[in-house]
Amino acid sequence: MDLFLASASARRRDLLAAAGVPFAVDPVDADETRRPGEPPDAHVLRVAREKAEAGRTRHAADAVLAADTVVLVDDLVLGKPASDADAMAMLERLSGRAHDVLTGVALIWPGHARSAIDRTRVWFTPIAPEEVAWYVNSGEPRDKAGAYAIQGLASRFVARIEGSYSNVVGLPVAVVLQLLREIGLDRPR
């Protein structure tokens, strides 16, 4: 049985590869819109499961891994910014404050499905308006939950984290390996 990562995210691909897990990439399209009244934890788990199910339609005899990440602050879910103005608003909201990064992970293989969620707390330093403008103009926030990449230029805004760094990047590696251990796909081949 092979493992397929149902994601176009270069960050997820790099994290899984760095963990020594053999896999192939086969991105899927999924609606990541949060449903009215849907709690953030339920949202990321549902989207991850829907992505894994979509991947399973093409790889029914194999294992399919999918994930979804959001940022949570003030009971507000921040996904990927819709525009540069949206990215600026997100970063201004995160400036000088703590927030949570939630990632839902789903693994489906013949006859089975498992899912999990990971939560990491991140504290940002105060970000001056000119720094927000500089960062947004870099283009880096455009496809990132919460409008930032902790592993990139936004590392300058991070005062500390509590929890999994890889979760903030987009894939909680320890959680994924725990799920893969059930089917023996956690070891390098």
Helices and strands as residue ranges (DSSP letters): E 3-5, H 10-18, E 24-25, H 40-56, E 63-73, E 76-78, H 84-94, E 98-109, E 112-124, H 129-137, G 140-143, G 145-147, G 153-157, E 158-162, H 165-169, H 173-181
